[in-house]
Amino acid sequence: MATGAGWRARCRVTLTLPRSQRMPSIQLTRLFLGQLLTEDSCHYLFYSLIFLFAQPMTLVLLPVFLFALLHSANFTLVMLDKFGGSSRTMGTWLVSLLENQSRNILRLVAFTEIFAMPLTIFSALTGRCSLVTPFVYYRFLSLRYASRRNPYSRTVFRELRLVTEYYASRPACPGFLRQSLLRAINLLSQLAPPVPQ
């Protein structure tokens, strides 16, 4: 567990992220709250709070680590550009990482967020986290799915659906498994939130 001062500092930094990005000044209105809930940085504040009181799960740390990697590489690039960094090979490596691998990293983050849901349900059933945690995590996933700036969750859900439908339509797939897969796809499609245009 983090110390009280460390926890407050993290919350303060996370809460100021949306404000420093695209948010107007803080107001206690329904409109402001609605705008805040559409911000990706607010989603990750929720993500951190969801697993605060659960027993540690390594898979849950992967999205946080990957976002930290992307942001630190981006910050380093900004500093190298600003101060004319002497290490051109490091700058070149970071540029190639950001340009070539950022999509793959963001897809991996989305994939991890999706597969953390069954882990969360299993953890709730085995007593490793609260029974409310899967419901709150579902809300987080629906916010990520409906995100306007980050389409990777929707993309990964669509790809997983296509792969599952492909395997369900193969003749070698047993009938009971085919029906189970198609029912699962139908259920998940009904649970999906509306996509913003």
C-alpha positions in Angstrom: 0.0 0.0 0.0 1.2 3.5 -0.8 1.6 6.1 1.9 -1.1 8.7 2.4 1.0 11.5 0.9 2.2 9.4 -2.0 -1.4 8.4 -2.8 -2.6 12.0 -2.6 0.1 13.1 -4.9 -0.7 10.4 -7.5 -4.4 11.3 -7.4 -3.6 15.0 -7.7 -1.4 14.4 -10.8 -4.0 12.0 -12.4 -6.8 14.5 -11.7 -4.9 17.3 -13.3 -4.2 15.4 -16.5 -7.6 16.0 -18.1 -7.6 19.6 -17.0 -4.2 20.2 -18.6 -5.2 18.4 -21.9 -8.6 19.3 -23.3 -10.8 20.2 -20.3 -12.1 23.7 -19.4 -11.7 24.9 -15.8 -13.2 22.6 -13.2 -16.9 23.2 -12.6 -19.4 21.2 -10.5 -21.9 20.7 -13.3 -23.3 17.7 -15.1 -21.8 18.8 -18.4 -18.3 19.0 -16.9 -18.7 15.5 -15.4 -19.9 14.2 -18.7 -16.8 15.7 -20.5 -14.5 14.3 -17.7 -15.9 10.8 -18.2 -15.0 10.9 -21.9 -11.3 11.6 -21.2 -8.9 8.7 -21.4 -6.9 9.9 -18.4 -10.1 9.8 -16.3 -10.6 6.2 -17.4 -7.2 5.3 -16.1 -7.8 7.0 -12.8 -10.9 4.7 -12.5 -8.7 1.8 -13.6 -6.2 2.5 -10.7 -9.0 2.8 -8.2 -10.7 -0.4 -9.3 -7.7 -2.5 -8.4 -6.6 -0.5 -5.3 -8.1 -2.9 -2.8 -7.8 -6.1 -4.7 -5.0 -8.6 -4.3 -2.2 -8.0 -6.7 -2.7 -9.3 -10.3 0.3 -9.0 -12.6 -1.8 -8.7 -15.7 -3.4 -5.5 -14.4 0.0 -3.8 -14.2 0.8 -4.3 -17.9 -1.4 -1.4 -19.3 0.0 1.0 -16.7 3.6 -0.1 -17.5 3.1 0.2 -21.3 1.5 3.6 -21.0 4.3 4.7 -18.8 6.8 3.4 -21.4 5.1 5.4 -24.2 4.8 8.6 -22.2 8.4 8.4 -20.9 9.7 7.8 -24.5 7.5 10.8 -25.7 8.8 13.0 -22.9 12.4 12.0 -23.7 11.9 12.9 -27.3 10.5 16.3 -26.4 13.5 16.9 -24.1 16.0 15.8 -26.7 14.4 18.1 -29.3 14.2 21.0 -26.8 17.8 20.7 -25.5 19.4 19.3 -28.7 20.3 16.0 -27.1 23.8 14.6 -27.9 22.6 11.0 -28.1 21.3 10.8 -31.6 21.1 7.0 -31.5 18.8 7.1 -28.4 16.6 9.7 -30.1 16.4 7.7 -33.3 15.5 4.6 -31.3 12.8 6.4 -29.4 11.4 7.9 -32.6 11.2 4.5 -34.2 9.7 3.0 -31.1 7.0 5.6 -31.0 6.3 5.7 -34.8 6.5 1.9 -35.5 5.5 0.3 -32.2 3.0 2.7 -30.6 0.0 1.1 -32.4 1.1 -2.4 -31.4 1.7 -1.3 -27.8 -1.8 0.4 -27.7 -3.4 -2.8 -29.2 -1.6 -4.9 -26.5 -3.0 -2.5 -23.8 -6.5 -2.9 -25.2 -6.1 -6.7 -25.4 -4.9 -6.8 -21.8 -7.8 -4.7 -20.6 -10.2 -7.0 -22.3 -8.7 -10.2 -20.9 -8.4 -8.7 -17.4 -12.3 -9.0 -17.3 -12.4 -12.8 -17.0 -9.5 -12.6 -14.5 -11.5 -10.0 -12.5 -14.6 -12.3 -12.5 -12.4 -15.3 -11.4 -10.8 -13.2 -8.7 -14.2 -12.1 -7.4 -15.5 -15.7 -7.3 -12.4 -16.8 -5.4 -12.5 -14.0 -3.0 -9.4 -12.1 -4.2 -11.4 -9.0 -4.9 -14.8 -7.5 -4.1 -17.9 -8.9 -5.8 -18.5 -5.4 -7.0 -15.2 -5.2 -8.9 -16.3 -7.0 -12.1 -19.3 -4.6 -12.4 -17.1 -1.5 -11.9 -14.5 -3.0 -14.3 -17.3 -3.6 -16.9 -18.1 0.1 -16.6 -14.4 0.9 -17.2 -14.3 -1.4 -20.3 -17.5 0.3 -21.7 -15.8 3.7 -21.2 -12.8 2.5 -23.1 -14.9 1.0 -25.8 -16.8 4.3 -26.3 -13.6 6.4 -26.2 -13.5 8.9 -29.0 -9.7 9.3 -29.0 -8.6 5.7 -28.6 -10.3 3.2 -31.0 -8.0 0.3 -30.0 -10.5 -1.3 -27.6 -13.2 -1.4 -30.3 -10.7 -2.7 -32.9 -9.5 -5.5 -30.6 -13.1 -6.5 -29.7 -14.0 -6.6 -33.4 -10.9 -8.7 -34.2 -11.6 -11.1 -31.4 -15.2 -11.4 -32.7 -14.1 -12.1 -36.2 -11.6 -14.8 -35.0 -14.2 -16.4 -32.8 -16.8 -16.4 -35.6 -14.2 -17.9 -38.0 -13.4 -20.8 -35.6 -17.1 -21.3 -34.8 -17.9 -21.6 -38.5 -15.3 -24.3 -39.2 -16.6 -27.8 -39.8 -14.2 -29.2 -37.2 -15.8 -27.2 -34.4 -18.1 -29.3 -32.3 -21.7 -28.2 -32.3 -22.0 -27.5 -28.5 -18.8 -25.3 -28.7 -20.1 -23.5 -31.8 -23.4 -22.7 -30.1 -21.6 -21.6 -26.9 -19.2 -19.3 -28.9 -22.1 -17.8 -30.9 -24.1 -17.2 -27.7 -21.1 -15.5 -26.1 -20.7 -13.3 -29.1 -24.4 -12.4 -29.1 -24.3 -11.6 -25.3 -21.1 -9.4 -25.6 -22.6 -7.6 -28.6 -25.7 -6.7 -26.5 -23.5 -5.5 -23.6 -21.4 -3.2 -25.9 -22.1 0.5 -25.4 -23.1 2.7 -28.3 -20.2 3.9 -30.3 -19.7 7.7 -30.6 -19.8 9.0 -34.2 
